[in-house]
Amino acid sequence: MHEGDGLGVYTRPAVAVDGRRAVTVSIIATAAPADLPTLNQATGALIDHALCGVPSRRG
């Protein structure tokens, strides 16, 4: 998978292990560069919830 980051645009694609579900989170930051560790933690939790249907254990 390719995350596809660019100037002010951040995407996080993911696919479930069984390949039956997929999700892509796209974020547009317009004011300042994103805090990437925080962005990655938040999008990781969202993706875990979307694919697994349970709260993330990240962070």
Summary of the structure (lengths in Angstrom):
residues: 59
radius of gyration: 12.0
end to end distance: 22.4
largest distance: 38.0
contacts: 126
relative contact order: 0.20
helix: 29%
strand: 25%
